[in-house]
Amino acid sequence: MALPPVRGILLSGSSKRESKPQVSSRRHIKTATTAEIIFDVLRRATIEGELTGGESLRQDEIAKAFNTSRFPVREALTRL
């Protein structure tokens, strides 16, 4: 399974991940967690038809693509 590229996020196994920080009215910067990034990538891929219904998603493959453990992957899949 090849995960789709998403603007600002590297999926090639690099440890660098970028996301736009969200700034609240109190000037606190909230950065996205790894689980939130994975959720967003998978959600967009599903909406845009890059992942089809009934397609198997393997936690270990997704974790490897994001260079992370399976825990944030499970968290993202639970949200989906």
C-alpha positions as CSV (number, residue, x, y, z in Angstrom):
1,M,0.0,0.0,0.0
2,A,1.5,3.3,-1.0
3,L,0.4,6.3,1.1
4,P,-0.4,9.4,-0.9
5,P,1.9,12.5,-0.5
6,V,0.4,15.3,1.5
7,R,1.5,18.9,1.4
8,G,4.1,19.6,4.1
9,I,4.4,15.9,5.3
10,L,7.1,13.6,4.2
11,L,6.1,9.9,3.9
12,S,9.3,8.5,2.6
13,G,10.4,7.2,6.0
14,S,12.2,10.4,6.9
15,S,11.9,11.4,10.5
16,K,11.0,15.0,9.5
17,R,7.3,15.8,9.7
18,E,6.0,19.3,9.2
19,S,2.6,20.7,9.9
20,K,1.1,24.1,10.2
21,P,0.9,25.2,13.8
22,Q,-2.5,26.3,14.9
23,V,-2.4,29.6,16.9
24,S,-5.1,30.3,19.4
25,S,-6.1,33.7,20.6
26,R,-3.8,33.4,23.6
27,R,-0.8,33.0,21.4
28,H,-0.2,29.4,22.4
29,I,1.0,27.3,19.5
30,K,-0.6,23.9,19.1
31,T,1.3,21.4,17.0
32,A,-0.4,18.3,15.6
33,T,0.4,15.0,17.2
34,T,1.7,12.1,15.1
35,A,-1.7,10.4,15.5
36,E,-3.5,13.6,14.2
37,I,-1.2,13.8,11.2
38,I,-1.7,10.1,10.3
39,F,-5.5,10.5,10.8
40,D,-5.5,13.6,8.5
41,V,-3.5,11.8,5.8
42,L,-5.7,8.7,5.8
43,R,-8.9,10.7,5.9
44,R,-7.8,12.9,3.0
45,A,-6.7,9.8,1.0
46,T,-10.1,8.2,1.6
47,I,-12.0,11.3,0.6
48,E,-9.9,11.8,-2.5
49,G,-10.4,8.2,-3.5
50,E,-6.7,7.2,-3.1
51,L,-7.7,4.6,-0.6
52,T,-10.8,2.6,-1.6
53,G,-13.4,1.1,0.6
54,G,-12.6,-2.4,1.7
55,E,-8.9,-1.9,1.2
56,S,-6.8,-3.4,4.0
57,L,-4.8,-1.0,6.1
58,R,-1.8,-2.6,7.9
59,Q,-0.7,-0.9,11.0
60,D,2.9,-2.0,10.6
61,E,3.1,-0.6,7.0
62,I,1.5,2.7,8.0
63,A,3.8,3.0,11.1
64,K,6.9,2.3,8.8
65,A,5.7,4.9,6.3
66,F,5.5,7.5,9.1
67,N,8.6,6.3,10.9
68,T,6.7,5.8,14.1
69,S,5.4,3.1,16.4
70,R,2.0,1.4,15.9
71,F,0.4,3.3,18.8
72,P,-0.3,6.5,17.0
73,V,-1.5,4.5,14.0
74,R,-4.0,2.6,16.2
75,E,-5.1,5.9,17.6
76,A,-5.7,7.4,14.1
77,L,-7.5,4.3,12.9
78,T,-9.8,4.3,15.9
79,R,-10.8,7.9,15.0
80,L,-11.5,6.9,11.4
